[in-house]
């Protein structure tokens, strides 16, 4: 699976952005998906995850209520809708895929993901 993230940019605090992650291959629905981010000098951290079916989602406390993850299996794409952005959301955002047998499982742990995209920069100015 190859993942291509896009949609990052420079925005002001309070703005919204939607990130997209397009996956190659015909087995996208076999993967639970996640978004992570990494700010300069910090470790990569979990942001949001979605199950294979899209019916289960999970969020980091820092983004709960502001971010929404979704997926369209027919288009091999997962999205991260980000609202009410804050300067502390500034980071490189990565999408990741976890081969998953269970349709409702979400994955929060970096090490459990099998494939990673290249990242897209999100910068939020104050």
C-alpha positions in Angstrom: 0.0 0.0 0.0 1.3 3.4 -0.9 -0.1 6.5 0.9 -0.1 10.0 -0.4 -1.1 12.8 2.0 -2.2 16.2 0.9 -4.1 19.3 2.0 -1.7 20.9 4.4 -0.9 24.6 4.4 -0.5 27.8 6.4 -3.6 29.1 8.1 -4.5 31.4 10.9 -5.7 30.3 14.3 -9.3 29.4 14.2 -9.3 28.3 10.6 -10.1 24.9 9.1 -8.3 22.5 6.9 -9.0 19.2 5.4 -6.3 16.7 4.9 -6.6 13.8 2.5 -4.7 10.6 2.2 -5.0 8.6 -1.0 -4.1 4.9 -0.9 -3.0 2.8 -3.8 -4.2 -0.8 -4.3 -7.4 -2.6 -4.2 -7.5 -3.7 -0.6 -8.0 -0.3 1.1 -11.0 -1.6 3.0 -8.7 -4.2 4.7 -6.8 -1.5 6.6 -7.6 0.5 9.6 -6.3 4.0 9.1 -4.8 6.7 11.3 -3.4 10.2 11.3 -0.4 11.1 13.4 1.6 14.4 13.7 5.1 15.4 14.5 6.2 18.8 15.6 9.8 19.9 15.5 11.8 18.4 18.4 8.9 16.2 19.4 8.0 12.6 19.0 5.3 11.5 16.5 2.0 11.5 18.3 -1.4 9.9 17.6 -4.2 12.2 16.3 -7.1 10.1 15.1 -7.9 6.6 13.9 -10.7 5.0 12.0 -11.7 1.4 11.6 -11.8 -0.6 8.3 -15.5 0.0 8.0 -15.5 3.6 9.1 -17.9 2.9 11.9 -15.5 3.4 14.7 -13.3 6.4 15.3 -10.9 7.5 18.1 -9.2 10.8 18.8 -6.4 12.2 20.9 -7.8 14.3 23.7 -6.0 17.4 22.3 -8.1 17.3 19.1 -11.4 15.8 20.3 -14.3 17.9 19.3 -12.2 19.9 16.7 -11.0 17.2 14.3 -13.0 14.5 12.5 -11.6 11.5 10.6 -13.6 9.8 7.9 -13.0 7.5 5.0 -14.4 6.6 1.6 -13.4 3.1 0.8 -14.7 3.3 -2.8 -12.2 6.1 -3.4 -9.4 4.6 -1.3 -9.2 7.9 0.7 -9.1 8.8 4.3 -9.7 12.4 5.5 -8.9 14.5 8.5 -11.2 17.5 8.8 -9.5 20.0 11.2 -11.4 22.9 12.7 -10.7 25.6 15.2 -7.0 25.2 14.6 -4.5 26.3 17.2 -0.8 27.2 16.9 -0.1 24.0 18.8 -1.6 22.0 16.0 1.4 23.0 13.9 3.2 19.8 12.7 3.8 17.5 9.9 0.8 15.3 9.6 1.2 11.6 8.5 -1.4 9.1 7.5 -0.8 5.4 8.2 -2.4 2.1 7.4 -2.8 -1.0 9.6 -3.7 -4.3 8.1 -6.7 -5.3 10.2 -8.8 -8.5 10.3 -11.4 -7.0 12.6 -13.8 -4.5 11.0 -14.4 -2.3 14.0 -10.9 -2.1 15.5 -9.0 1.2 15.7 -5.3 1.5 16.3 -3.6 4.3 18.3 -0.1 2.9 18.5 2.6 4.0 16.0 4.4 0.7 16.0 1.3 -1.2 14.9 1.0 0.6 11.6 2.3 -1.1 8.5 2.5 1.7 6.0 3.1 5.4 6.2 2.6 8.4 3.9 5.2 11.1 3.3 3.5 13.7 5.5 2.0 17.1 4.8 2.9 20.3 6.7 0.3 22.2 8.7 1.3 25.5 10.1 -1.1 27.5 12.2 -0.2 31.1 12.9 -1.4 33.0 16.0 
